[in-house]
Amino acid sequence: MQGVTKGLVTEKVLSTMISNEKPPDFVLCIGDDRSDEDMFESISSTGCSSSLPPNPEIFTCTVVQKPSKARYYLDDTNDVLRLLQRPCCCFMFKAKVKHTNP
């Protein structure tokens, strides 16, 4: 389907949940390529929305550290599998460090 992106689908799913008064309190979004960036952005902007419960757990995560709109990264697909097998292991997420030039 042309014109349908992961970002648009994500927005639709989240807005439907919110309008049905069943907003998510936990979102885990993992992606590994450019086509996932719209999805990360949609989730991040929805996470700032006042229509979500206070302090929702939102994790946007890219596989392999690289420039991304995701907030976290996992080293490889083995880390993804370990996380999905044991969801209590959120410590596996690594915050991205942004370096700035002086």
N, C-alpha and C positions, 0 to 999 in steps of 0.2 A: 504494500500500500504506500503510495507516494505521499509525502508530506506528514506521515505519522512517525514521530520520533519517540524514543524511550522517555524523553522529557515530557512530551504531551500525554503519553499514557500514564506516567507517574502522577502528573497533575490531576488527571481525570480520576484515577483510583483514589487519591488522597481527598480530593474535593467531594467525591461521592461518599466516602466514609464519614467525612465531617458533616455533610448535609444530612446524612442518616443518623446523626448524633452518636456515631460510633468512631470517634477519632482515634487514631493509633496512639499508643503510649510508647511503642518501640518500633523503630524502623531500622533495618539493616540493608544497606544497598552496597553491593560489591560489583565492580566492573574492571575491565582491563584494557579498554581501548577508547579511542576518540568518541565513538558513538555513545559512550556512557556519560560523557561530560554534561549533556543537557539534563540527564536524569539526576546527576549530583546537584546541579544548580537548582532544579525544581524542588528537590527534597530540602535543600538548605533554605530556600526562600519560604517554603511551607513551614519549616521548623521555626521560623521567626513569626509565624502567624499567631494571632491571639485566639484563633479558633481551635488550637490544639490544647491538650491538657497542660497544666503547668509542668515544666521540666520534663518534656518527653525525651526518651532515650533515642537519639538519632545518630546513626553511624553511617557515614558515607566513606567508602574505602576503595582505593585502587590497588591493583595487584602490581607489585614492584614500585619502588619509589620513583616518581617522575612528576613533572609539572601537571597539576590536576586541580579540579574544583573540589575533589574529595578531601575530607578533613584528615583521613587516616590512610595508612597503607599496610599491606601485608607483603612479606618478602616474595612469596611464590604461591603457586596453586596448592602445594602441600599445606601451607599455613591456612588457606581457605578451607580445605577439607578438614583439618584439625579443628578449626573454629566451628564448622557446621556439625561436626560429630560431638563437640562438647561446647555448647553455646555459653556455658558459664565462664569460658576462658577469654573473656573480652580483653584481658591484659595483653593478648597477642597483638592488639592494634598498636601501631606505632604512630605517634603524632608526627605530622610532616613538619620539618624544620625549614623555615624560610629564611634564607640568608639575604641580607641587603648590603649593598655596597655603601661605604661611608660617603 
